Amino acid sequence: MRQTARHDVVFVAGTAGEHELTWSQKAHEREGCHPHLHGPRNRNVRMGRALDGRPDMSAVLHAFAAVMAHFEALRTLYPRDADGHPRAVVVASGVLRIDEYASDAPPTYDELSAFTLRLAEPGFAPDDLPLRAAVITVDGRPIHIALSLHHFSSDTTSARIAAEHIARLAADPGADLGSGWQPRQIASFEASPSGRRHAHRVDTHDRAMLRRSAMPELQAPSGHRAAVYDFVCLDSAAVALAAAGLAKQYRTSAAAVLQAAYACTLAEHLGIGTCVFNTVMPNRHTTSAREAVAHIAGRALVPVDTSLGGDRFPALCRAVDAALVRSSSVSLREPDRYARSLDEVSAELGRSAHNPYVVNIRPIAPRTLIRARADRAPQDLDRAMASSRYRRFPKPVDAYSGNLSFDVWGMSETAGISLGTDATSFDATDLEQILRSFESRLVAAAIGGHAARSGSFADA
């Protein structure tokens, strides 16, 4: 792909001003989120979306302008105050620069992934708009958009919503943009009496979970110079097929199936019975939140009792599904209050109560699951597993250093999954073995379920 043009898109909106950061934004600042940095330490959110129909470039640029004007998160700047903390300043107008890239043929999944990764590497300066965008064309016709968003402004769900709106407006200029909350409305709720009551309820739950959520401590590297962040990626059609089929069979979410299989695999590796994960939650329970372009994702401690694994894997998946639903109501927390609780519980226990076992399964839209192909024969799953790709990317630093991070970033024709850490408790071989066992466990469960449905054996 080669850059052929740069377009200046002017937007004008009716709102502007400054507001408090949301709890999710403050939590990211506490965790060392530095969107101004370039390279692997920044946490920009990347997103790609194919365009529907045959819109021309004028329609695509008009769609960008309309989406920028509608969603305040996309026109919020983050200058620093005198103490170095970011402020949220919404501007009413501005110019978004969009780069146009030409391709001789529709790019492949790997090419698009590499392209969006490059787009997301540069940081955002304090006076930059929080969106960087590109349009890919073939024979002069726009076919794909790629976005990089400032993580203070957008979580992954928000990025997907923005991309969907741009694609929808490009195909239909009269499409509705919805009525989701703006970040200032979220911050206003959090500061209200209702928000304070919610914070107190969540804090009570957090303290109870922190006291009973011990996991093996991760061994930190001896020094910064000695640290290596081992990052292992799996691209697997077999995982996508198996997870979609088992979710349909068990009547659970695909996220529950994936987290249950990972819990069983990690528990076996660590020699423990119950895993407790610091699980990322989208925090989108209401209509206003579901449609919001904002950073509102949070985390909750989710216990998984792996004694329900093995022959009772369906029961485990249902239990995890129920735990995820329960935990979703307590994942929006006030970060200062949580930090105090974490310090106090750590002092009580005589060890750190922090849980570094992070699970981040990006929200999976039902239409992206390949349910129509979920009843494939066992040999199809075996063939799909034979095509799986495992790749290692050791690097000197990562934005998520200090954790063991299990990340599912895609579930469509293939599942995109990574496992990474700089802890010396695991090396790259350990991480790859955990992912291989995870994949094998899912495929075995799917093949066993297929055999049970076909009458091959009764106790699957």
N, C-alpha and C positions, 0 to 999 in steps of 0.2 A: 504494500500500500504506500502511496506517495501523496504528500500534501499538495493540493492544487489551488486552494483558495482559503481566505479567511473572511468571515462575515461578521459585521458588527450589528448586533440585534439590540435595538433600543426598546426599553420597557418603561412604562409609566403606570404607577399604582396610586391608590387613594389613601394609603396608610404609611406611617413612618413613626419613628420614636425609639426609645430605649426601654428594655424590660429586664427583669431578673433572669439569670440563667435558670433552666429547669433543674430538678434534682438529678436527672440523668446526665445533663451536661456537667453539673458540679461533680458528680461521681467520676466522670471521665477525666476531669481536671485532676482530681485526687489521685487517680491511677496513673498519672503521667502521660495522658494523651496530649501530644504536641503536634497539632496539625500544621504549625508553621514550619516544621522541619521537612527536609527533603530526604528521600530514600527510605530504607526499611523501618525507621522508627516512627514514621507518621502513620496515621490510621485512617487515611481517606477511604471513603466508601466508593467502590466502583460498581458500575451497572451497565449492561448492554441490553438493547431491545431491538428486534427486527421491526421494520415498519410494515404496516398492513396496507394492502392496495398498491396504488402507484402514485403516491403524492409527489409533487414537484418540490424543488428546493424552497420556493417561496412559501408553500404551505407548511413545510417543516420549520422554517425560521419564524413564521407567524405563530406556530404552536409553541415554540420556545418562549417567545415574547409574552404570550398569554399566560403560560404557566409561571413564568417569573413574576408577573404582575400579581397573580392570584395568591401565591404561596410566600408568606413573609420569610420563612426559613431560608428560601433561596436568594433572598436579598438582604441577609443579615451579615454585617461585618463584626469582627471580633477584635477591636483594639484593646490594648492592655491599660489597666488603671495604674495609679502610682505605685501600688503594691505588686504589680506584675500579673494581676488576675484578669482574665478576659471579660469584656463587657459585651452585651448583645445589643447592637445598634442596627435597627431596620431602616433602610433607605427607601425613598419613594420612587426613585428613578435611577437609571444607569444604562450602561452598555455591556452586554454579554458578548464576548468574542467566541465564535464557533469556527473551528477548523474543519475544512472539507478535505477528505482523503479519497482518492480514486483507487479502485481495485479492478484488475482485469477480469476477475471472476468473483462470485460470492465467497467471502472468506469462510474458512472452516472454523469449527468450535475452538480448536487450539489457537488459530490465528487471532480470533476475536478475543480470547482470553489474554493472550500476550499483549494485544493492542490496549485493552482496558487497563492491564497492569502497568504498562508504560505511562498511560494517561494519568494514573493515580499516584505515580512516584513523586512528582513535585509537590511541595507544600503550598499552603495559602498564606500570603502575607496579610498583615492586619487590615489593609485597605482593599484586599481582593474580594470580589464576590465569591460566595461559597460553592460555586458550581463551575466546573470546567467541562466543556462539551465538544464532541466531534460528530460529524456526519460522514458515513461511508457511502460512496456511490459506485455503481457499476454502469458503464456506458452513459454516464451523466445523470442517472436516476438514483435518488436517495433510497437506500435499502436498509440501513441500520444506523442507530444512534448509539453513542458511547458516552457515559457520564462519569465524572469523578466529583464527589461531593465532600465538603468539609464535615468531619465526623461530629463536630458540635451541632451542625445543622441537620444532620440526617443519619438515621440508622439504616440497616439494609432494607427493611420493609418500606421505609419512607422513600428510599432511592427507587425501589421498584414501582411505587405509586407514582412518583414524578415521571419516570420513564413511560409508564402506561398512559398517563395523561398526555404526554407529548405525542406519543404514537397515535392515540385516539383522536386528538385534535388535528393532527396532520392529515388523517383520513377523513375527518368530519369536523370542519371548523365550528360547527354549532354544538358540539358535545359539551355535556355538563362537567364542571370541575369539582363538584361535590361541596360539602360544607364541613369538612374536617376542622378540628381545632388548630389554631395558630399557636406557635410556641408561647406567645405572651398570655394566651388564655390558659395554657397548661400551667405556666408559672403562677398565674393569678389563682387558680384552683389550689395549688400546693400551699400558697400563703394564706388561704382562707381557713375558717374554723373547721370545715369539712376535711380539708387537706391535713390539718394538724391532728385531727382525730384519726385519720387514716395512718399518719406517720406513727402515732403512739401504738396503734394496733399492730402494725408491721414490726415495730421495735420489740414488742412483747414476744411475738413469734420468733423473731431473729435471735433473741437472747436464749430462748428455749432450744432452738436448733443448734446454735453455736456450742451449747454445753454438751450436746450428745451427738456431735457430728465429726468425731475424730477420724482422720484418715492418716495413713503413713506420711510423715513429713518428707518433703522433697529435699534432697541434699544439694545445696547451692554450690556452684563452682568456687574454687579456692580464691580466685581473683578475676577481675573484669577481663584482663588480657588473656586468661586461660579459658574464658567462656566460649563455648561453641553452641549455637542454637541448632539442634538437629531437627529438621523439618522433613517429614515423609508424607508424600501425597499418593493417593489411590484414585484412579479413574476406573470405575467398574460398572458395566452394564448389568452384571449379575446382582450387585447390591440394589440397584434401582428396581430390577425385576422382582427380586425376593422381597424387598421392603414393601413395594406396592401390593404384591400378592398377599403377603401376611397381614398387612393393614386391612385389606378388604376382607380377608378370611376371619380375622379376630375382631373386626369392627372397632378398630382403634385408629389412632393417628399414625402416620408413617414415622413421625418423630419419636413416638413411644417405642415402636419396634426397633428403631436405630439405637436409642439410648439404652434399651433393655439388653440388646446384643452386645453393645460396648461394655455395659456394666458387668455382664457375665465374663467377658473376655478379660477385662482389667482385674476383676476380683480373683480370677484364676491365676493371673500373672503375679498378683501381690500376695496371694494366699490369705485372703480375707473373705468374710461372708456378706457384708453389706457395704456398698459403695455410697458415698454421699457426694453429689456433684454440685458445683457452683454453676447453675444452669442459667443461660441467658434466656430471658423471656421478652416477648415483643410488647407487652403491656397495651394491648389493643382490644379491650373488652367491650367498649361502647362504640356506637356508630361514629361519634365525633372523633374518638381515638383511632378507630380502624381506618378512617379516611385522612388522617393527619399526615402532613409532610413535616416531620419534626423528629428530633432525637428523643424518644421516650422509652427505649428498651432498658430493661433492668435485669437483675439477677435474683435467683432464689436458691436456697439449699434444698436439693431434692434427694431424699434417701431412696436407695434401690436395694431391696432384700433379694440377693441372688439365689437364696435357697429355693426360690420359686422357678429357677432355671431348669435346664435339662428337659425332662418330659413334661414339665409344667410351664414351658416357655409361653404358651398362650396366656396363662394366668398372670405371668410376670408382666407381659406387655400390657394387659388390661390394668394391672396395678400401677404400672408406670404412667399410663395414660391418665388414670385418676389422680395420681400424685402431681402430674404436671398441671392439671386443671385446678387442683387445690392451691398449688404454689403460685399460680398466675395472679392470684388476688393479693399476694404479699411481696411481689417483686418490685413494686414501685416504692422505693424507700428514700428517706431523707439522708444524704450521705454523712453529714456531720453527726447526726444522732447514731448512725450505724458505726461510725469510727469510734465513738465513745463506748458503745456497747462491746465492740470487738476488743478494745483495750481492757475494759473491765472484766470481761469473761476470760481473756487470756491471763490476766493477773490471778483470777480465781483458780484456773486450771494449772497454772505454773508452766504453761507452754503457749505457743501461738495458736489461737483459735481460727486463724485465717485458713480458708480452704482453697488451695491452688489448683484443684482438679476441675478445670473449666470445660463445660460442654456448650457449644454454640451451634445449634441446628437451625440454619436460616429458615424462616417461614416457608413452607412448601404449599404452593397453591394447588388445590385438588386437580385442576385441569392439567397441571404439568406432570402428574403421575401417570404412568403408562398402564392404567388399570385395564384397558382393553386387551393388553398382552399379558395380564397377570396370571392367566391359567396356562401358561406355556408348559410343555412337557419337560420332565427332569433333564433330558439330554440337551434341551435348549439352554437351561441354566448352566449346565456343565460347559457348554460351548462358550457362553457369555463369560464365564469365569476364566476360561483359558485366554480370553482377550484382555483381561485386566492389566492395567499398567501401574507399577510401583516405581516411584522416583524419589530420590533423596536430594535435598537441597541444603547442605550445611552452610551456615552463615555466621558471621561474628556477632550479630545482634538482631533482635526482633522486637517489635512493639509489645509482644506478649511474653517477654522474658519473665522468668520466675514462676510460671505456671506449667502444668501439663494440659495442653489445649487440644481438645477433640473438636474439629470444626467441619460441619457439613455445609458446603457453600452452594451445592447444586444437586437437584434431583429431577432429571428429565430422562433422556435416553440413556445417559450414564449418571452415576452418582459421583460427585467430586468431594473427596474427604481428605482431611489432613490431620496429622498428629504431630505436635511439636513441643519441644522443651529445651531449656538450657541446663536443667537439673542433671547432676551426675548420676542420679538414681536410674536413669534410662540412657542408653546410647541409641544410635540410629538403628542398629540391628534389633534391639528390643522394640522400638517403635514400629518397625516394619513387621515384626512377628506378631505384635498385637493387632495390627491392621489385617494381616493375613488370617489370623484366627477369627477375627470379627467377621470378615467376609465369608469364611468357611462355615461359621456358625449360622449365619443368616441363610446361606444357600442350603445347608443341611436341613434347617427348619422348614424352608419352602419346599424342598423335595419330599421331606417327610409328610408335610401337610398335603401335598399332591397325592402321595401314595395312600394316605388315609382316606381322602375323598374318593379315590378310585377303588377302594376296597382292598388294597394290597396288604395292609395290616391295620388292625383295629385300635392299637394303643398309641398311635403317633401323637 
